[in-house]
Amino acid sequence: MAASMSATPEVQRPDILALGEAMIEFNQSVKDEPNYLQGFGGDTSNFCIAAARQGARTGFVSAVGADHFGRLLVDLWEREQVDTSLVRVDPHASTGVYFVSHGPEGHAFDYLRAGSAASRYAPQDLPLEAIAAARVIHLSGISLAISLSACDAALAAIAHARANGVRVSFDTNLRLKLWPLARARAVMLEAIRQTDICLPSWDDVTELTGLTGRDEIVDFLLSHGPGVVALKLGKQGSYIATPNERRVVPGQLVDAVDATGAGDCFGGAFIARIVAGDDPFAAARYANVAAALSTQGYGAVAPIPSRETVEQLLAD
């Protein structure tokens, strides 16, 4: 018997996949008091949710523990309309946790992530078909740093994406608690060579390259492979560079209370707008506003704005 043409609608695959570790966050709610609000974090998860809130179809590639915290993360992604079909549940490992404390010098992080489910992720776990079908795959320095097997998986994902014409987005996100600077430099440079869109933060990239000039930095990065560099400058906005044009895109001034995850929000909003068809400069203008708005609340995820909120501020 012939199959019905109206049976099951085609499943829409994510346009943007992010690979890395998500964690449960405990964020100090009042400075100098031992009270913590439970939230969610992990740079690539924050990125994925930020992109989804801007209207992009996203999916997360990772592993969580078979524990309460892992279930909370999967529930979060489902609420945020992030595809969870590529998230493995590891019955032999826990979900990572981190704490954010606030002091005179800003926010400080303490992690409980050694041996986490995501750190056990390996190349054989990669969803190769889904990667090949995406439009962009996003990774970060943390995706590479959490373990040797996770690093191998990240580099294999990049190679597979490139072989299938999928663009690679990479955020440096240097965390020297996870690996020594010499290894970070070597591995990240290899990743950057295969990156189409590089999203470095100022502190990260000056440490990685030893350079301190804006144009020196983007010249260095562009010469190693990316076609777009979006250098994040905090309150000042971002410095956007292509081989043919570069300029500062000013930031949006707001009354900030917590910058946790603002760079991840910028990246997710930026890539969402690139996938939607914006040029890098228009995408940066949008992403600057999204990132600024995300600093007006506590935690990495809860304050990420919706597309409607960002567009309203842009219109005003």
Backbone as CSV, one residue per row, in Angstrom:
resi,resn,N_x,N_y,N_z,CA_x,CA_y,CA_z,C_x,C_y,C_z
1,MET,0.852,-1.193,0.000,0.000,0.000,0.000,0.883,1.236,0.000
2,ALA,0.516,2.221,-0.788,1.311,3.441,-0.882,1.217,4.230,0.416
3,ALA,2.324,4.878,0.773,2.355,5.688,1.994,1.554,6.960,1.798
4,SER,0.898,7.408,2.863,0.132,8.650,2.813,1.061,9.844,2.730
5,MET,0.762,10.784,1.859,1.589,11.981,1.697,1.370,12.968,2.830
6,SER,0.302,12.806,3.624,-0.020,13.786,4.667,0.206,13.248,6.076
7,ALA,0.926,12.145,6.170,1.073,11.484,7.461,1.834,12.315,8.479
8,THR,3.144,12.186,8.517,3.939,12.837,9.556,4.669,14.045,8.976
9,PRO,4.491,15.236,9.553,5.209,16.403,9.021,6.703,16.241,9.211
10,GLU,7.451,16.805,8.280,8.915,16.721,8.353,9.424,17.460,9.592
11,VAL,10.318,16.823,10.340,10.903,17.441,11.518,11.908,18.501,11.073
12,GLN,11.782,19.697,11.634,12.712,20.771,11.291,13.987,20.614,12.103
13,ARG,15.091,20.436,11.427,16.365,20.287,12.113,16.857,21.653,12.582
14,PRO,17.627,21.675,13.654,18.184,22.958,14.112,19.102,23.585,13.063
15,ASP,19.026,24.891,12.934,19.970,25.631,12.096,21.305,25.811,12.810
16,ILE,21.240,25.940,14.137,22.438,26.217,14.942,22.582,25.116,15.983
17,LEU,23.731,24.459,15.994,24.059,23.491,17.035,25.187,24.055,17.884
18,ALA,25.104,23.854,19.189,26.187,24.257,20.088,26.667,23.022,20.842
19,LEU,27.991,22.891,20.966,28.594,21.730,21.618,29.407,22.182,22.812
20,GLY,29.172,21.564,23.971,29.935,21.934,25.163,29.274,21.406,26.415
21,GLU,29.545,22.069,27.533,29.018,21.622,28.818,28.035,22.636,29.390
22,ALA,26.900,22.132,29.848,25.950,22.946,30.607,26.038,22.559,32.069
23,MET,25.781,23.510,32.943,25.895,23.259,34.377,24.771,23.935,35.145
24,ILE,24.597,23.496,36.366,23.689,24.161,37.289,24.461,25.290,37.966
25,GLU,23.835,26.454,38.019,24.469,27.649,38.589,23.837,27.986,39.942
26,PHE,24.702,28.378,40.890,24.254,28.965,42.149,24.895,30.346,42.243
27,ASN,24.062,31.386,42.089,24.536,32.759,41.978,24.225,33.522,43.264
28,GLN,25.252,34.135,43.834,25.090,34.894,45.078,24.083,36.015,44.858
29,SER,23.001,35.988,45.605,21.906,36.924,45.351,22.128,38.288,45.979
30,VAL,22.813,38.334,47.112,23.097,39.602,47.782,24.568,39.620,48.154
31,LYS,25.256,40.669,47.745,26.690,40.783,48.019,26.963,40.661,49.518
32,ASP,27.986,39.900,49.867,28.449,39.697,51.243,27.501,38.858,52.090
33,GLU,26.479,38.256,51.473,25.593,37.357,52.212,25.617,35.984,51.558
34,PRO,25.594,34.904,52.337,25.724,33.543,51.783,24.399,32.996,51.254
35,ASN,23.744,33.757,50.411,22.497,33.314,49.805,22.707,33.154,48.309
36,TYR,22.292,32.025,47.767,22.527,31.741,46.350,21.218,31.359,45.664
37,LEU,21.010,31.926,44.490,19.859,31.592,43.666,20.265,30.504,42.686
38,GLN,19.437,29.471,42.571,19.748,28.406,41.616,19.345,28.834,40.215
39,GLY,20.282,28.674,39.300,20.037,28.992,37.907,20.746,27.992,37.020
40,PHE,21.080,28.426,35.806,21.689,27.539,34.828,22.835,28.275,34.139
41,GLY,23.845,27.526,33.731,24.968,28.146,33.048,25.672,27.165,32.135
42,GLY,26.875,27.538,31.735,27.598,26.807,30.710,27.557,27.637,29.450
43,ASP,28.728,28.071,28.978,28.766,29.093,27.927,28.021,28.713,26.656
44,THR,28.185,27.470,26.189,27.534,27.105,24.931,26.026,26.888,25.120
45,SER,25.612,26.466,26.313,24.184,26.377,26.599,23.569,27.773,26.649
46,ASN,24.253,28.709,27.319,23.777,30.100,27.336,23.639,30.637,25.914
47,PHE,24.649,30.368,25.103,24.648,30.784,23.686,23.415,30.232,22.976
48,CYS,23.173,28.938,23.175,22.076,28.259,22.485,20.728,28.859,22.870
49,ILE,20.544,29.106,24.160,19.285,29.679,24.633,19.127,31.103,24.127
50,ALA,20.217,31.875,24.136,20.149,33.248,23.616,19.738,33.253,22.154
51,ALA,20.313,32.354,21.359,19.946,32.274,19.943,18.486,31.867,19.784
52,ALA,18.039,30.920,20.617,16.643,30.477,20.531,15.683,31.602,20.878
53,ARG,16.029,32.406,21.879,15.133,33.513,22.261,15.077,34.591,21.186
54,GLN,16.046,34.576,20.281,16.000,35.527,19.168,15.305,34.927,17.948
55,GLY,14.756,33.731,18.108,13.958,33.125,17.047,14.658,32.072,16.224
56,ALA,15.904,31.736,16.538,16.631,30.729,15.768,16.246,29.326,16.218
57,ARG,16.331,28.373,15.301,16.155,26.962,15.639,17.503,26.416,16.098
58,THR,17.579,25.987,17.355,18.856,25.579,17.933,18.765,24.185,18.527
59,GLY,19.930,23.557,18.688,20.021,22.269,19.344,21.314,22.198,20.131
60,PHE,21.299,21.450,21.232,22.484,21.340,22.076,23.059,19.932,21.967
61,VAL,24.390,19.857,21.844,25.105,18.593,21.718,25.968,18.434,22.963
62,SER,25.629,17.466,23.824,26.354,17.341,25.085,25.905,16.085,25.804
63,ALA,26.299,15.983,27.080,25.842,14.922,27.968,25.558,15.519,29.338
64,VAL,24.574,14.961,30.011,24.263,15.332,31.391,24.216,14.058,32.220
65,GLY,24.286,14.205,33.531,24.186,13.053,34.403,22.753,12.565,34.536
66,ALA,22.609,11.308,34.945,21.274,10.756,35.217,20.878,11.147,36.641
67,ASP,20.776,12.456,36.851,20.507,12.980,38.187,19.496,14.120,38.099
68,HIS,19.134,14.654,39.247,18.132,15.719,39.290,18.588,16.941,38.505
69,PHE,19.861,17.309,38.635,20.367,18.487,37.936,20.339,18.288,36.420
70,GLY,20.651,17.074,35.970,20.576,16.795,34.540,19.158,16.939,34.022
71,ARG,18.183,16.472,34.795,16.782,16.602,34.399,16.358,18.067,34.348
72,LEU,16.859,18.869,35.311,16.543,20.300,35.293,17.044,20.969,34.021
73,LEU,18.244,20.585,33.578,18.800,21.175,32.359,17.984,20.776,31.128
74,VAL,17.627,19.499,31.030,16.825,19.056,29.888,15.465,19.760,29.891
75,ASP,14.869,19.911,31.060,13.606,20.638,31.156,13.772,22.086,30.715
76,LEU,14.886,22.699,31.107,15.160,24.078,30.702,15.206,24.189,29.186
77,TRP,15.972,23.336,28.545,16.107,23.420,27.085,14.769,23.190,26.388
78,GLU,13.987,22.269,26.928,12.678,22.026,26.317,11.783,23.253,26.442
79,ARG,11.835,23.914,27.602,11.049,25.154,27.767,11.516,26.231,26.791
80,GLU,12.815,26.257,26.546,13.391,27.289,25.676,13.346,26.908,24.195
81,GLN,12.722,25.786,23.894,12.597,25.289,22.519,13.956,25.015,21.880
82,VAL,14.884,24.529,22.695,16.175,24.048,22.210,16.057,22.532,22.040
83,ASP,16.424,22.026,20.880,16.329,20.599,20.594,17.226,19.821,21.556
84,THR,16.651,18.861,22.282,17.402,18.065,23.257,17.686,16.645,22.763
85,SER,17.335,16.344,21.525,17.480,14.972,21.036,18.948,14.545,20.928
86,LEU,19.878,15.509,20.954,21.295,15.206,20.814,22.032,15.258,22.151
87,VAL,21.277,15.330,23.247,21.866,15.340,24.592,21.847,13.917,25.148
88,ARG,23.030,13.389,25.468,23.146,12.060,26.060,22.951,12.141,27.577
89,VAL,22.348,11.107,28.146,22.252,10.977,29.603,23.237,9.899,30.023
90,ASP,24.243,10.294,30.806,25.308,9.387,31.238,24.966,8.853,32.636
91,PRO,24.683,7.548,32.752,24.302,7.003,34.061,25.471,6.855,35.027
92,HIS,26.686,7.107,34.552,27.874,6.877,35.376,28.593,8.168,35.779
93,ALA,27.980,9.306,35.545,28.630,10.581,35.870,27.583,11.591,36.310
94,SER,28.045,12.633,36.965,27.141,13.671,37.470,27.116,14.869,36.536
95,THR,26.139,15.724,36.754,26.042,16.996,36.047,26.887,18.041,36.780
96,GLY,27.612,18.884,36.029,28.480,19.889,36.633,27.714,20.995,37.345
97,VAL,28.365,21.580,38.352,27.785,22.661,39.153,28.822,23.771,39.306
98,TYR,28.381,25.041,39.339,29.307,26.131,39.651,28.609,27.201,40.487
99,PHE,29.451,27.982,41.189,28.976,29.044,42.071,29.521,30.384,41.591
100,VAL,28.682,31.413,41.632,29.087,32.778,41.278,29.001,33.635,42.532
101,SER,30.131,34.263,42.899,30.171,35.177,44.043,30.502,36.574,43.553
102,HIS,29.995,37.589,44.247,30.182,38.981,43.818,30.969,39.750,44.872
103,GLY,31.978,40.497,44.413,32.820,41.260,45.322,33.275,42.553,44.689
104,PRO,34.216,43.254,45.335,34.681,44.556,44.833,35.279,44.486,43.431
105,GLU,35.852,43.338,43.056,36.491,43.212,41.752,35.603,42.514,40.727
106,GLY,34.314,42.421,41.009,33.399,41.797,40.069,32.976,40.417,40.526
107,HIS,32.627,39.559,39.570,32.148,38.235,39.938,33.261,37.201,39.836
108,ALA,33.217,36.208,40.730,34.200,35.126,40.764,33.460,33.803,40.647
109,PHE,34.127,32.821,40.018,33.504,31.528,39.751,34.238,30.412,40.480
110,ASP,33.488,29.474,41.034,34.038,28.253,41.615,33.266,27.073,41.025
111,TYR,34.014,26.080,40.517,33.402,25.000,39.754,33.529,23.649,40.450
112,LEU,32.482,22.827,40.314,32.503,21.418,40.694,32.119,20.643,39.434
113,ARG,33.112,20.412,38.573,32.810,19.823,37.269,33.740,18.661,36.906
114,ALA,34.733,18.348,37.730,35.672,17.277,37.406,34.925,15.953,37.249
115,GLY,35.173,15.247,36.156,34.526,13.969,35.907,33.056,14.053,35.553
116,SER,32.592,15.239,35.166,31.179,15.415,34.830,30.814,14.627,33.570
117,ALA,29.507,14.466,33.361,29.032,13.741,32.182,29.545,14.367,30.894
118,ALA,29.518,15.692,30.807,29.969,16.361,29.582,31.460,16.178,29.361
119,SER,32.235,16.109,30.429,33.684,15.931,30.270,34.026,14.533,29.759
120,ARG,33.090,13.584,29.841,33.303,12.228,29.346,32.875,12.065,27.886
121,TYR,32.375,13.144,27.302,31.946,13.108,25.896,33.151,12.803,25.006
122,ALA,32.944,12.003,23.954,34.047,11.545,23.115,33.643,11.599,21.639
123,PRO,34.609,11.519,20.714,34.287,11.617,19.285,33.215,10.641,18.810
124,GLN,33.206,9.423,19.348,32.213,8.433,18.912,30.795,8.796,19.330
125,ASP,30.652,9.780,20.219,29.322,10.217,20.654,28.710,11.269,19.735
126,LEU,29.486,11.783,18.802,29.014,12.907,17.986,27.868,12.504,17.059
127,PRO,26.836,13.359,16.935,25.742,13.132,15.991,26.131,13.678,14.608
128,LEU,26.875,12.894,13.854,27.474,13.393,12.613,26.432,13.845,11.595
129,GLU,25.330,13.122,11.511,24.301,13.494,10.539,23.700,14.859,10.873
130,ALA,23.425,15.094,12.149,22.846,16.374,12.558,23.826,17.513,12.334
131,ILE,25.108,17.284,12.620,26.123,18.315,12.387,26.174,18.680,10.909
132,ALA,26.162,17.675,10.052,26.242,17.933,8.606,25.017,18.674,8.085
133,ALA,23.872,18.546,8.782,22.638,19.186,8.327,22.450,20.591,8.881
134,ALA,23.294,21.005,9.833,23.155,22.335,10.438,23.692,23.421,9.506
135,ARG,23.403,24.653,9.857,23.977,25.790,9.123,25.192,26.351,9.835
136,VAL,25.174,26.301,11.166,26.306,26.758,11.974,26.464,25.804,13.146
137,ILE,27.705,25.465,13.480,27.989,24.763,14.727,28.873,25.663,15.567
138,HIS,28.530,25.786,16.838,29.230,26.703,17.734,29.933,25.939,18.843
139,LEU,31.181,26.336,19.107,31.967,25.749,20.190,32.714,26.870,20.889
140,SER,33.415,26.509,21.979,34.175,27.511,22.715,35.458,26.903,23.236
141,GLY,36.297,27.762,23.808,37.498,27.274,24.446,37.189,26.295,25.558
142,ILE,36.066,26.483,26.242,35.687,25.564,27.312,35.300,24.207,26.734
143,SER,34.665,24.190,25.562,34.348,22.920,24.905,35.603,22.086,24.700
144,LEU,36.722,22.763,24.457,38.002,22.098,24.203,38.749,21.761,25.485
145,ALA,38.453,22.455,26.575,39.302,22.422,27.771,38.847,21.439,28.833
146,ILE,37.593,20.993,28.815,37.083,20.255,29.968,37.676,18.849,30.089
147,SER,38.185,18.284,29.001,38.858,16.982,29.065,39.502,16.701,27.712
148,LEU,40.389,15.713,27.677,41.022,15.337,26.417,40.005,14.731,25.450
149,SER,39.093,13.897,25.958,38.110,13.287,25.057,37.137,14.326,24.513
150,ALA,36.746,15.293,25.359,35.866,16.360,24.896,36.570,17.229,23.870
151,CYS,37.866,17.467,24.062,38.652,18.231,23.091,38.691,17.501,21.752
152,ASP,38.959,16.206,21.796,38.981,15.422,20.558,37.622,15.459,19.866
153,ALA,36.547,15.381,20.651,35.204,15.429,20.076,34.933,16.785,19.432
154,ALA,35.349,17.857,20.095,35.130,19.202,19.551,35.874,19.388,18.235
155,LEU,37.130,18.972,18.190,37.907,19.122,16.957,37.349,18.244,15.841
156,ALA,36.867,17.049,16.189,36.248,16.177,15.187,34.952,16.794,14.664
157,ALA,34.184,17.435,15.549,32.947,18.101,15.131,33.252,19.246,14.169
158,ILE,34.284,20.015,14.472,34.687,21.107,13.590,35.078,20.571,12.217
159,ALA,35.896,19.527,12.195,36.347,18.959,10.923,35.168,18.427,10.109
160,HIS,34.228,17.769,10.787,33.067,17.220,10.079,32.182,18.341,9.545
161,ALA,32.006,19.388,10.337,31.208,20.527,9.871,31.831,21.142,8.629
162,ARG,33.133,21.390,8.670,33.824,22.005,7.534,33.713,21.126,6.285
163,ALA,33.842,19.822,6.466,33.775,18.902,5.330,32.401,18.890,4.677
164,ASN,31.382,19.325,5.428,30.017,19.330,4.913,29.480,20.736,4.640
165,GLY,30.373,21.714,4.585,29.964,23.073,4.249,29.217,23.798,5.338
166,VAL,29.344,23.344,6.576,28.677,23.980,7.717,29.635,24.991,8.337
167,ARG,29.158,26.207,8.578,30.019,27.228,9.169,30.308,26.936,10.634
168,VAL,31.501,27.299,11.067,31.935,27.078,12.440,32.059,28.426,13.147
169,SER,31.415,28.525,14.314,31.506,29.701,15.176,32.288,29.289,16.417
170,PHE,33.224,30.158,16.835,34.085,29.791,17.969,34.281,30.996,18.882
171,ASP,34.008,30.778,20.175,34.225,31.789,21.210,35.417,31.343,22.046
172,THR,36.412,32.208,22.208,37.643,31.810,22.894,37.405,31.369,24.338
173,ASN,36.645,32.114,25.113,36.318,31.754,26.505,37.442,31.001,27.211
174,LEU,38.516,31.700,27.456,39.697,31.115,28.093,39.460,30.949,29.595
175,ARG,39.642,29.734,30.104,39.526,29.450,31.535,40.797,28.717,31.968
176,LEU,41.722,29.450,32.577,43.015,28.868,32.935,42.929,27.934,34.132
177,LYS,41.770,27.860,34.794,41.570,26.836,35.818,41.425,25.448,35.191
178,LEU,41.104,25.428,33.896,40.856,24.163,33.219,42.084,23.601,32.512
179,TRP,42.978,24.488,32.053,44.161,24.008,31.336,45.236,25.083,31.325
180,PRO,46.518,24.690,31.131,47.594,25.687,31.128,47.557,26.533,29.861
181,LEU,48.100,27.745,29.967,48.045,28.697,28.860,48.707,28.150,27.598
182,ALA,49.843,27.468,27.739,50.550,26.965,26.554,49.668,25.999,25.762
183,ARG,48.989,25.093,26.456,48.103,24.161,25.751,46.892,24.893,25.174
184,ALA,46.347,25.820,25.940,45.203,26.582,25.439,45.561,27.303,24.148
185,ARG,46.721,27.926,24.118,47.146,28.635,22.907,47.246,27.693,21.712
186,ALA,47.895,26.547,21.904,48.111,25.619,20.793,46.793,25.055,20.274
187,VAL,45.929,24.610,21.185,44.691,23.963,20.765,43.712,24.982,20.184
188,MET,43.589,26.132,20.838,42.654,27.140,20.324,43.087,27.673,18.969
189,LEU,44.379,27.824,18.764,44.846,28.307,17.465,44.475,27.310,16.372
190,GLU,44.583,26.024,16.670,44.168,25.010,15.697,42.679,25.120,15.411
191,ALA,41.866,25.352,16.456,40.429,25.522,16.243,40.140,26.779,15.425
192,ILE,40.847,27.867,15.730,40.622,29.134,15.022,40.959,28.999,13.545
193,ARG,41.947,28.182,13.214,42.307,27.965,11.804,41.138,27.376,11.014
194,GLN,40.236,26.693,11.709,39.103,26.053,11.038,37.785,26.755,11.348
195,THR,37.875,27.987,11.815,36.699,28.745,12.230,36.296,29.751,11.160
196,ASP,35.012,29.897,10.948,34.495,30.904,10.016,34.176,32.215,10.724
197,ILE,33.629,32.125,11.936,33.245,33.305,12.711,33.868,33.184,14.091
198,CYS,34.756,34.103,14.424,35.449,34.068,15.714,34.878,35.145,16.625
199,LEU,34.553,34.766,17.874,33.886,35.652,18.833,34.731,35.793,20.092
200,PRO,35.907,36.416,20.004,36.780,36.511,21.184,36.365,37.626,22.133
201,SER,36.691,37.443,23.404,36.586,38.519,24.391,37.963,39.165,24.542
202,TRP,37.978,40.428,24.926,39.225,41.182,24.997,40.243,40.522,25.926
203,ASP,39.835,40.200,27.153,40.775,39.619,28.111,41.324,38.286,27.616
204,ASP,40.469,37.474,27.004,40.903,36.175,26.489,41.955,36.329,25.407
205,VAL,41.634,37.141,24.426,42.461,37.169,23.222,43.784,37.884,23.453
206,THR,43.824,38.858,24.359,45.116,39.478,24.674,46.016,38.472,25.384
207,GLU,45.428,37.629,26.242,46.198,36.587,26.924,46.686,35.528,25.930
208,LEU,45.835,35.145,25.022,46.180,34.085,24.076,47.217,34.522,23.051
209,THR,47.128,35.770,22.588,48.006,36.224,21.511,49.196,37.042,21.984
210,GLY,49.097,37.619,23.204,50.136,38.531,23.662,50.051,39.895,23.010
211,LEU,49.004,40.152,22.242,48.825,41.425,21.546,47.861,42.310,22.330
212,THR,48.029,43.619,22.196,47.185,44.546,22.953,46.521,45.611,22.077
213,GLY,46.769,45.583,20.795,46.138,46.540,19.891,44.955,45.908,19.190
214,ARG,43.868,46.669,19.089,42.657,46.138,18.473,42.909,45.614,17.067
215,ASP,43.580,46.422,16.262,43.815,46.007,14.877,44.847,44.900,14.785
216,GLU,45.838,44.918,15.659,46.794,43.809,15.703,46.077,42.491,15.956
217,ILE,45.144,42.529,16.893,44.431,41.314,17.275,43.580,40.795,16.117
218,VAL,42.793,41.673,15.506,41.929,41.184,14.433,42.748,40.801,13.198
219,ASP,43.854,41.499,12.943,44.738,41.081,11.847,45.246,39.665,12.083
220,PHE,45.674,39.401,13.306,46.186,38.074,13.660,45.110,37.016,13.441
221,LEU,43.899,37.263,13.953,42.837,36.274,13.844,42.404,36.065,12.394
222,LEU,42.218,37.148,11.656,41.808,37.016,10.253,42.847,36.270,9.431
223,SER,44.107,36.464,9.758,45.177,35.800,8.992,45.211,34.296,9.248
224,HIS,44.561,33.854,10.319,44.573,32.430,10.650,43.333,31.687,10.164
225,GLY,42.414,32.364,9.476,41.314,31.621,8.877,39.932,32.228,8.926
226,PRO,39.462,32.795,10.060,38.083,33.292,10.106,37.810,34.381,9.065
227,GLY,36.589,34.384,8.555,36.173,35.447,7.650,35.524,36.602,8.371
228,VAL,35.098,36.371,9.632,34.489,37.403,10.469,35.075,37.287,11.862
229,VAL,35.485,38.422,12.428,35.899,38.489,13.830,34.998,39.506,14.520
230,ALA,34.365,39.077,15.605,33.550,39.979,16.425,34.198,40.040,17.797
231,LEU,35.060,41.042,17.984,35.809,41.196,19.230,34.935,41.918,20.239
232,LYS,34.613,41.240,21.340,33.708,41.793,22.352,34.465,42.742,23.265
233,LEU,33.921,43.947,23.432,34.595,45.002,24.191,33.803,45.434,25.418
234,GLY,32.904,44.607,25.899,32.128,44.964,27.087,31.214,46.143,26.836
235,LYS,31.234,47.110,27.752,30.348,48.276,27.648,30.578,49.076,26.370
236,GLN,31.796,48.977,25.822,32.107,49.748,24.618,31.467,49.167,23.363
237,GLY,30.969,47.957,23.442,30.339,47.344,22.281,31.194,46.236,21.709
238,SER,31.434,46.283,20.419,32.210,45.246,19.755,32.946,45.831,18.561
239,TYR,34.059,45.196,18.229,34.863,45.596,17.072,34.709,44.502,16.027
240,ILE,34.057,44.833,14.933,33.713,43.846,13.911,34.666,44.003,12.730
241,ALA,35.254,42.890,12.307,36.234,42.939,11.234,36.002,41.803,10.249
242,THR,36.092,42.150,8.974,36.143,41.188,7.884,37.393,41.512,7.081
243,PRO,37.768,40.710,6.109,38.940,41.070,5.306,38.810,42.408,4.583
244,ASN,37.578,42.911,4.410,37.370,44.127,3.620,36.937,45.346,4.428
245,GLU,36.500,45.151,5.665,35.965,46.280,6.434,36.056,45.971,7.922
246,ARG,36.228,47.033,8.712,36.212,46.865,10.164,35.759,48.156,10.819
247,ARG,35.011,48.024,11.909,34.617,49.213,12.654,34.048,48.822,14.008
248,VAL,34.095,49.782,14.951,33.477,49.600,16.260,31.971,49.786,16.118
249,VAL,31.233,48.863,16.676,29.785,49.003,16.773,29.493,49.323,18.236
250,PRO,29.040,50.529,18.544,28.919,50.965,19.947,27.963,50.101,20.753
251,GLY,28.241,50.017,22.058,27.390,49.266,22.966,26.176,50.062,23.401
252,GLN,25.287,49.402,24.129,24.075,50.015,24.670,24.271,50.223,26.163
253,LEU,24.125,51.458,26.642,24.303,51.742,28.060,23.048,51.357,28.838
254,VAL,23.242,50.576,29.910,22.139,50.164,30.786,22.645,50.187,32.224
255,ASP,21.726,50.048,33.164,22.098,49.910,34.574,22.353,48.426,34.854
256,ALA,23.615,48.022,34.731,23.970,46.608,34.848,24.115,46.203,36.307
257,VAL,23.662,44.965,36.619,23.837,44.438,37.973,24.679,43.158,37.973
258,ASP,24.723,42.428,36.839,25.450,41.164,36.788,25.777,40.845,35.331
259,ALA,27.064,40.796,35.023,27.495,40.556,33.636,27.675,39.079,33.318
260,THR,27.298,38.179,34.231,27.453,36.748,33.987,26.741,36.346,32.694
261,GLY,27.484,35.754,31.769,26.884,35.242,30.547,26.612,36.274,29.472
262,ALA,26.999,37.529,29.689,26.696,38.561,28.689,27.395,38.283,27.359
263,GLY,28.638,37.798,27.429,29.353,37.473,26.198,28.716,36.318,25.449
264,ASP,28.168,35.351,26.191,27.480,34.230,25.559,26.191,34.712,24.898
265,CYS,25.493,35.623,25.567,24.279,36.203,24.992,24.602,36.943,23.702
266,PHE,25.705,37.719,23.724,26.132,38.412,22.499,26.328,37.399,21.378
267,GLY,27.077,36.322,21.674,27.371,35.339,20.636,26.126,34.684,20.077
268,GLY,25.197,34.276,20.956,23.982,33.634,20.487,23.126,34.560,19.639
269,ALA,23.002,35.819,20.086,22.221,36.791,19.318,22.904,37.115,17.987
270,PHE,24.238,37.225,18.013,24.990,37.542,16.797,24.805,36.440,15.749
271,ILE,24.993,35.191,16.145,24.881,34.091,15.183,23.429,33.917,14.727
272,ALA,22.474,34.130,15.619,21.070,34.065,15.217,20.768,35.067,14.116
273,ARG,21.320,36.266,14.243,21.075,37.287,13.219,21.861,37.002,11.933
274,ILE,23.035,36.419,12.044,23.773,36.011,10.842,22.968,34.968,10.067
275,VAL,22.447,33.971,10.779,21.646,32.932,10.134,20.378,33.531,9.524
276,ALA,19.849,34.583,10.155,18.651,35.248,9.634,18.944,36.106,8.419
277,GLY,20.228,36.333,8.118,20.584,37.073,6.908,21.235,38.425,7.112
278,ASP,21.447,38.837,8.364,22.103,40.125,8.612,23.575,40.078,8.219
279,ASP,24.126,41.232,7.857,25.578,41.318,7.717,26.187,41.428,9.116
280,PRO,27.502,41.216,9.261,28.093,41.187,10.605,27.910,42.470,11.404
281,PHE,27.840,43.616,10.743,27.733,44.883,11.461,26.318,45.079,12.012
282,ALA,25.312,44.718,11.211,23.933,44.773,11.699,23.711,43.734,12.798
283,ALA,24.303,42.557,12.624,24.183,41.515,13.644,24.800,41.972,14.959
284,ALA,25.925,42.684,14.881,26.595,43.169,16.091,25.777,44.250,16.782
285,ARG,25.153,45.125,16.021,24.307,46.160,16.630,23.192,45.506,17.437
286,TYR,22.569,44.493,16.864,21.513,43.765,17.551,22.076,43.043,18.781
287,ALA,23.198,42.347,18.606,23.766,41.540,19.688,24.267,42.409,20.834
288,ASN,24.784,43.591,20.543,25.205,44.510,21.606,24.037,44.849,22.521
289,VAL,22.875,45.105,21.936,21.691,45.444,22.725,21.247,44.237,23.547
290,ALA,21.220,43.064,22.937,20.822,41.853,23.656,21.743,41.601,24.843
291,ALA,23.049,41.721,24.626,24.015,41.471,25.700,23.865,42.492,26.823
292,ALA,23.651,43.760,26.471,23.476,44.791,27.494,22.238,44.507,28.339
293,LEU,21.142,44.165,27.690,19.916,43.871,28.426,20.086,42.675,29.360
294,SER,20.946,41.717,28.972,21.139,40.521,29.792,21.869,40.812,31.096
295,THR,22.477,41.988,31.229,23.194,42.342,32.461,22.278,42.992,33.497
296,GLN,21.003,43.140,33.193,20.094,43.837,34.098,19.413,42.912,35.112
297,GLY,19.783,41.641,35.091,19.281,40.688,36.080,20.393,39.755,36.486
298,TYR,20.144,38.926,37.475,21.156,38.011,37.985,21.101,36.667,37.257
299,GLY,22.280,36.088,37.068,22.380,34.780,36.448,22.676,34.873,34.967
300,ALA,23.009,33.719,34.398,23.416,33.673,32.993,22.243,33.531,32.035
301,VAL,21.134,32.924,32.494,20.047,32.578,31.581,18.811,33.449,31.765
302,ALA,18.354,33.594,33.003,17.077,34.276,33.238,16.990,35.655,32.577
303,PRO,18.053,36.495,32.604,17.909,37.847,32.045,18.081,37.942,30.527
304,ILE,18.359,36.840,29.834,18.524,36.924,28.373,17.226,37.447,27.769
305,PRO,17.286,38.515,26.985,16.048,39.106,26.464,15.485,38.331,25.280
306,SER,14.215,38.544,25.025,13.564,37.989,23.840,13.840,38.884,22.631
307,ARG,13.543,38.367,21.456,13.700,39.165,20.236,12.823,40.417,20.285
308,GLU,11.612,40.269,20.806,10.695,41.417,20.853,11.260,42.538,21.721
309,THR,11.872,42.178,22.856,12.451,43.184,23.747,13.623,43.898,23.080
310,VAL,14.477,43.136,22.407,15.636,43.735,21.721,15.158,44.647,20.602
311,GLU,14.209,44.187,19.812,13.738,44.994,18.683,13.045,46.264,19.148
312,GLN,12.354,46.189,20.292,11.720,47.401,20.808,12.748,48.451,21.196
313,LEU,13.835,48.033,21.859,14.862,48.987,22.242,15.576,49.536,21.011
314,LEU,15.816,48.694,20.024,16.434,49.173,18.786,15.544,50.205,18.092
315,ALA,14.245,49.968,18.097,13.309,50.891,17.458,13.242,52.218,18.202
316,ASP,13.389,52.143,19.547,13.313,53.368,20.348,14.595,54.185,20.261
